[in-house]
Amino acid sequence: MADASPKYRTPPTDLLPAAAVASDLVVTAHDGLPFWQYMAAGSVAGVVEHTAMFPVDTVKTRIQAGVGAGRCQFSLAGVLRAEGFLGLYRGLGAMGLGAGPAHAVYFSVYEISKEFLSGGNTNNPAVHAASGVVATVASDAVFTPMDTVKQRLQLRNSPYNGVVDCIGRVVREEGFGALYASYRTTVLMNAPFTAVHFATYEAVKRGLVKISPDSVDDERLVVHATAGAAAGALAAAVTTPLDVAKTQLQCQGVCGCDRFSSSSIREVMPAIIKRDGYGGLMRGWKPRMLFHAPAAAICWSTYEASKTFFQRLNDKKVT
């Protein structure tokens, strides 16, 4: 990572279209890429992000599922002692199958929505937030089934023997709808999460650039990573209660998790409060923030690096 910044500089202005040079270079340098390139960049970013942070996600899932609450606590060290290194990565295959396509949809829809809604003003926080909400509704439709499978495989003593076995048993025993039981809650969680995330990311990025505009070329990677980390941490903290509800819906009836008669958060949240008190709604907030801060930094850095690659590739074709 130490030698990444020199390779990650903004292309020279003589290689960029005139419109990009005339406008705010930091924000719009990569705007106008073909749709498939946004999808490819997003897909790479999603897979890298989730793979790097998967052990922390496993711990978060187990804490939020509430199995054995008050009797045992989960930690990275605890999982390693009980199940070994591979225990931290159960469900990684499901994540890989879902994260790539979902992030491809996520970032491409975000970029297209931002361009459509901005009316030429790419620095409008409301546009960033609205574009993020549109993007998450679309990407969650792709990712929710695999997220459900991933979370069930992450549970301690999970009864499933891999992705295919989990999908088959869930569909046979609970119906296809069980894979989407948490979709409404996921959207309700990710809509404000994404709105806060994208608005914070764009705002922090602009703020950092204003602090040191003369050295932005050398600090571009640092800018994206810092802005992403701040955005991920804030959005994660704000939406933890909805994430707890989502996890319990996805893991219901497995490994001792409570089962609910509907997929409504109006049933799930009161049940959590009744069992664990209001503190139960914040279960797992620390690993959630520990996941999303570096995950967002990794994701945004990878995404912007991929866009830089495609931009330079496109410039070479033009010249």
VEXDREN-2710 file (C-alpha; in Angstrom, 1 decimal):
% VEXDREN-2710
k/r/px/py/pz
1/MET/0.0/0.0/0.0
2/ALA/2.9/2.3/0.7
3/ASP/3.8/2.7/-3.0
4/ALA/0.1/2.8/-4.2
5/SER/-0.3/6.6/-4.2
6/PRO/2.2/7.4/-7.0
7/LYS/0.4/5.0/-9.3
8/TYR/-2.9/6.4/-8.4
9/ARG/-2.6/10.0/-9.6
10/THR/-5.1/11.8/-11.7
11/PRO/-4.3/11.6/-15.4
12/PRO/-2.5/14.7/-16.8
13/THR/-5.0/17.4/-17.9
14/ASP/-3.8/17.2/-21.5
15/LEU/-5.2/13.6/-21.6
16/LEU/-8.6/14.6/-20.2
17/PRO/-11.6/15.9/-22.1
18/ALA/-11.9/19.7/-22.0
19/ALA/-15.1/19.4/-20.0
20/ALA/-13.4/17.5/-17.3
21/VAL/-10.5/20.0/-17.1
22/ALA/-12.9/23.0/-17.0
23/SER/-15.0/21.5/-14.2
24/ASP/-14.1/20.4/-10.6
25/LEU/-11.4/17.8/-11.6
26/VAL/-11.5/15.9/-8.3
27/VAL/-15.3/15.2/-8.4
28/THR/-15.9/14.8/-12.1
29/ALA/-12.6/13.4/-13.5
30/HIS/-14.1/10.0/-14.1
31/ASP/-17.7/11.0/-15.0
32/GLY/-18.8/9.8/-18.4
33/LEU/-17.4/6.3/-18.4
34/PRO/-19.4/3.7/-20.3
35/PHE/-22.0/1.9/-18.2
36/TRP/-20.2/-1.4/-18.3
37/GLN/-17.0/0.2/-16.8
38/TYR/-19.0/1.5/-13.8
39/MET/-20.3/-2.0/-13.3
40/ALA/-16.9/-3.6/-13.6
41/ALA/-15.3/-1.1/-11.2
42/GLY/-18.2/-1.6/-8.7
43/SER/-18.0/-5.3/-8.9
44/VAL/-14.2/-5.4/-8.2
45/ALA/-14.7/-2.9/-5.3
46/GLY/-17.5/-5.0/-3.7
47/VAL/-15.6/-8.3/-3.8
48/VAL/-12.4/-6.8/-2.5
49/GLU/-14.2/-5.0/0.3
50/HIS/-16.2/-7.9/1.6
51/THR/-13.4/-10.4/1.3
52/ALA/-11.0/-8.3/3.3
53/MET/-13.5/-7.6/6.1
54/PHE/-15.3/-11.0/6.1
55/PRO/-14.0/-12.2/9.5
56/VAL/-15.4/-9.0/11.2
57/ASP/-18.7/-9.5/9.4
58/THR/-18.9/-13.1/10.8
59/VAL/-18.4/-11.8/14.4
60/LYS/-21.1/-9.1/13.8
61/THR/-23.6/-11.6/12.5
62/ARG/-23.2/-14.0/15.4
63/ILE/-23.6/-11.2/18.0
64/GLN/-26.6/-9.7/16.3
65/ALA/-28.3/-13.1/15.8
66/GLY/-28.7/-13.1/19.6
67/VAL/-28.1/-16.9/20.0
68/GLY/-27.0/-17.5/23.6
69/ALA/-27.3/-13.9/24.5
70/GLY/-26.1/-13.4/28.1
71/ARG/-24.4/-16.8/28.1
72/CYS/-21.6/-16.4/25.6
73/GLN/-19.8/-13.7/23.7
74/PHE/-18.3/-14.0/20.2
75/SER/-15.0/-12.6/19.2
76/LEU/-12.4/-13.2/16.5
77/ALA/-10.2/-15.0/19.0
78/GLY/-13.1/-17.0/20.2
79/VAL/-14.1/-18.2/16.7
80/LEU/-10.4/-19.0/16.0
81/ARG/-10.1/-21.1/19.1
82/ALA/-13.4/-23.0/18.6
83/GLU/-13.4/-23.5/14.9
84/GLY/-10.1/-22.5/13.5
85/PHE/-9.2/-20.0/10.7
86/LEU/-11.9/-21.4/8.3
87/GLY/-14.6/-20.7/10.8
88/LEU/-14.2/-17.0/10.1
89/TYR/-14.8/-17.5/6.4
90/ARG/-17.9/-19.7/6.4
91/GLY/-20.3/-18.2/3.8
92/LEU/-17.5/-16.5/1.8
93/GLY/-18.7/-18.3/-1.3
94/ALA/-22.2/-16.8/-1.0
95/MET/-20.8/-13.4/-0.4
96/GLY/-18.7/-13.7/-3.6
97/LEU/-21.7/-14.8/-5.7
98/GLY/-23.8/-11.9/-4.4
99/ALA/-21.3/-9.0/-3.8
100/GLY/-19.9/-8.8/-7.3
101/PRO/-23.2/-8.4/-9.2
102/ALA/-24.8/-6.3/-6.4
103/HIS/-22.0/-3.8/-6.3
104/ALA/-21.9/-3.6/-10.0
105/VAL/-25.6/-2.6/-9.9
106/TYR/-25.0/-0.4/-6.9
107/PHE/-22.3/1.8/-8.3
108/SER/-23.5/1.9/-11.9
109/VAL/-27.0/2.9/-10.9
110/TYR/-25.5/5.5/-8.5
111/GLU/-23.4/7.1/-11.2
112/ILE/-26.3/7.1/-13.7
113/SER/-28.7/8.5/-11.2
114/LYS/-26.3/11.2/-10.1
115/GLU/-25.8/12.3/-13.6
116/PHE/-29.5/12.3/-14.3
117/LEU/-30.5/14.1/-11.1
118/SER/-27.7/16.6/-10.8
119/GLY/-28.7/18.9/-13.7
120/GLY/-25.0/19.8/-14.0
121/ASN/-24.4/20.4/-10.3
122/THR/-22.4/17.4/-9.3
123/ASN/-21.7/18.8/-5.8
124/ASN/-25.3/18.7/-4.6
125/PRO/-25.5/16.6/-1.4
126/ALA/-29.3/16.0/-1.9
127/VAL/-28.5/14.5/-5.3
128/HIS/-25.8/12.2/-3.8
129/ALA/-28.2/11.0/-1.1
130/ALA/-31.1/10.4/-3.5
131/SER/-28.9/8.6/-6.0
132/GLY/-27.6/6.4/-3.2
133/VAL/-31.1/5.5/-2.2
134/VAL/-32.0/4.5/-5.8
135/ALA/-28.9/2.5/-6.1
136/THR/-29.4/0.5/-2.9
137/VAL/-33.0/-0.4/-3.8
138/ALA/-31.7/-1.9/-7.0
139/SER/-28.6/-3.6/-5.5
140/ASP/-30.5/-5.1/-2.5
141/ALA/-32.8/-6.9/-4.8
142/VAL/-29.7/-8.7/-6.2
143/PHE/-27.8/-9.2/-3.0
144/THR/-30.5/-10.1/-0.4
145/PRO/-30.8/-13.9/-1.2
146/MET/-27.1/-14.4/-1.1
147/ASP/-26.8/-12.3/2.0
148/THR/-29.4/-14.5/3.7
149/VAL/-27.4/-17.6/2.7
150/LYS/-24.2/-16.0/3.9
151/GLN/-25.6/-15.1/7.3
152/ARG/-27.0/-18.6/7.9
153/LEU/-23.7/-20.1/7.0
154/GLN/-21.8/-17.7/9.4
155/LEU/-23.8/-18.9/12.4
156/ARG/-22.0/-21.2/14.9
157/ASN/-22.9/-24.8/14.3
158/SER/-24.7/-23.9/11.1
159/PRO/-26.6/-26.9/9.8
160/TYR/-25.9/-26.2/6.2
161/ASN/-23.1/-27.8/4.1
162/GLY/-22.3/-24.9/1.8
163/VAL/-24.1/-22.5/-0.4
164/VAL/-25.9/-25.0/-2.6
165/ASP/-27.2/-27.0/0.3
166/CYS/-28.3/-23.9/2.1
167/ILE/-30.3/-22.6/-0.9
168/GLY/-31.9/-25.9/-1.6
169/ARG/-33.0/-26.5/2.0
170/VAL/-34.3/-23.0/2.6
171/VAL/-36.4/-23.2/-0.6
172/ARG/-37.7/-26.7/0.2
173/GLU/-38.4/-26.1/3.9
174/GLU/-39.4/-22.5/4.0
175/GLY/-40.2/-21.5/0.4
176/PHE/-38.4/-19.2/-2.0
177/GLY/-39.8/-16.1/-0.2
178/ALA/-37.6/-16.9/2.8
179/LEU/-34.5/-15.8/0.8
180/TYR/-36.2/-12.4/0.6
181/ALA/-37.7/-12.3/4.1
182/SER/-35.4/-9.4/5.0
183/TYR/-35.6/-7.4/1.8
184/ARG/-38.0/-4.7/3.1
185/THR/-36.0/-4.3/6.3
186/THR/-32.8/-4.3/4.3
187/VAL/-34.0/-1.5/2.0
188/LEU/-35.3/0.4/5.1
189/MET/-31.9/0.1/6.6
190/ASN/-29.8/0.7/3.5
191/ALA/-31.8/3.6/2.2
192/PRO/-30.8/5.9/5.1
193/PHE/-27.4/4.1/5.4
194/THR/-26.7/4.9/1.7
195/ALA/-28.1/8.4/1.9
196/VAL/-25.8/9.2/4.9
197/HIS/-22.9/7.3/3.4
198/PHE/-22.8/8.9/-0.1
199/ALA/-23.6/12.5/1.2
200/THR/-20.9/12.2/3.9
201/TYR/-18.4/10.7/1.5
202/GLU/-18.8/13.4/-1.1
203/ALA/-18.8/16.2/1.5
204/VAL/-15.7/14.9/3.3
205/LYS/-13.9/14.3/0.0
206/ARG/-14.6/17.9/-1.1
207/GLY/-13.5/19.2/2.4
208/LEU/-10.2/17.3/2.3
209/VAL/-9.5/18.5/-1.2
210/LYS/-10.1/22.2/-0.1
211/ILE/-7.7/21.7/2.8
212/SER/-4.8/20.7/0.4
213/PRO/-5.8/21.5/-3.2
214/ASP/-2.2/21.8/-4.4
215/SER/-1.3/18.2/-3.5
216/VAL/-4.5/16.5/-4.4
217/ASP/-2.8/14.4/-7.2
218/ASP/-0.5/12.8/-4.6
219/GLU/-3.1/12.4/-2.0
220/ARG/-6.0/11.1/-4.1
221/LEU/-5.9/7.6/-2.6
222/VAL/-5.7/9.0/0.9
223/VAL/-8.7/11.4/0.2
224/HIS/-10.9/8.5/-1.0
225/ALA/-9.9/6.2/1.8
226/THR/-10.4/8.8/4.5
227/ALA/-13.7/10.0/3.2
228/GLY/-14.9/6.5/2.8
229/ALA/-14.0/5.5/6.3
230/ALA/-15.8/8.5/7.8
231/ALA/-18.9/7.9/5.7
232/GLY/-18.9/4.1/6.5
233/ALA/-18.5/4.6/10.3
234/LEU/-21.2/7.3/10.6
235/ALA/-23.8/5.4/8.4
236/ALA/-23.1/2.1/10.3
237/ALA/-23.7/3.7/13.7
238/VAL/-27.0/5.4/12.6
239/THR/-28.5/2.2/11.1
240/THR/-27.4/-0.5/13.6
241/PRO/-30.9/-1.2/15.0
242/LEU/-32.3/-2.0/11.5
243/ASP/-29.3/-4.2/10.8
244/VAL/-30.0/-6.2/14.0
245/ALA/-33.6/-6.7/12.8
246/LYS/-32.3/-7.7/9.3
247/THR/-29.9/-10.3/10.8
248/GLN/-32.6/-11.8/13.0
249/LEU/-35.0/-12.1/10.1
250/GLN/-32.4/-13.8/7.9
251/CYS/-31.3/-16.2/10.6
252/GLN/-34.7/-17.0/12.1
253/GLY/-35.3/-20.6/13.1
254/VAL/-31.6/-21.5/12.6
255/CYS/-29.3/-22.5/15.5
256/GLY/-31.8/-21.5/18.1
257/CYS/-32.6/-18.1/16.6
258/ASP/-36.2/-16.8/17.2
259/ARG/-38.7/-17.3/14.5
260/PHE/-41.2/-14.6/13.5
261/SER/-44.7/-14.9/12.1
262/SER/-44.0/-12.1/9.6
263/SER/-41.1/-10.2/8.0
264/SER/-42.3/-6.8/9.4
265/ILE/-39.9/-4.9/11.6
266/ARG/-43.0/-3.9/13.7
267/GLU/-42.9/-7.4/15.0
268/VAL/-39.2/-8.0/15.1
269/MET/-38.1/-4.8/16.9
270/PRO/-40.6/-5.1/19.8
271/ALA/-39.5/-8.8/20.2
272/ILE/-35.8/-7.7/20.4
273/ILE/-36.7/-5.0/23.0
274/LYS/-38.8/-7.4/25.0
275/ARG/-36.0/-10.0/25.1
276/ASP/-32.9/-7.9/25.4
277/GLY/-34.1/-4.4/26.2
278/TYR/-33.4/-1.3/24.1
279/GLY/-29.7/-2.2/24.2
280/GLY/-30.5/-5.2/22.1
281/LEU/-31.1/-2.9/19.1
282/MET/-27.5/-1.8/19.2
283/ARG/-26.1/-5.3/19.5
284/GLY/-23.0/-5.6/17.4
285/TRP/-22.5/-1.9/16.8
286/LYS/-18.8/-2.0/17.5
287/PRO/-17.9/-4.8/15.0
288/ARG/-20.4/-3.1/12.6
289/MET/-18.5/0.2/12.7
290/LEU/-15.2/-1.7/12.7
291/PHE/-16.4/-3.4/9.5
292/HIS/-17.9/-0.5/7.7
293/ALA/-15.2/2.1/8.3
294/PRO/-12.3/0.2/6.7
295/ALA/-14.6/-1.6/4.3
296/ALA/-15.8/1.7/2.9
297/ALA/-12.3/3.0/2.7
298/ILE/-11.2/-0.2/0.8
299/CYS/-14.3/-0.1/-1.4
300/TRP/-14.1/3.5/-2.4
301/SER/-10.4/3.4/-3.0
302/THR/-10.7/0.3/-5.1
303/TYR/-13.7/1.7/-7.0
304/GLU/-11.9/5.0/-7.8
305/ALA/-8.7/3.2/-8.7
306/SER/-10.7/1.0/-11.1
307/LYS/-12.3/4.1/-12.6
308/THR/-8.8/5.6/-13.0
309/PHE/-7.7/2.5/-14.8
310/PHE/-10.7/2.6/-17.2
311/GLN/-10.2/6.4/-17.7
312/ARG/-6.6/5.9/-18.8
313/LEU/-7.5/3.0/-21.0
314/ASN/-10.2/5.2/-22.7
315/ASP/-7.7/8.0/-23.1
316/LYS/-5.2/5.8/-24.8
317/LYS/-7.8/4.6/-27.3
318/VAL/-8.7/8.2/-28.1
319/THR/-5.1/9.2/-28.7
END
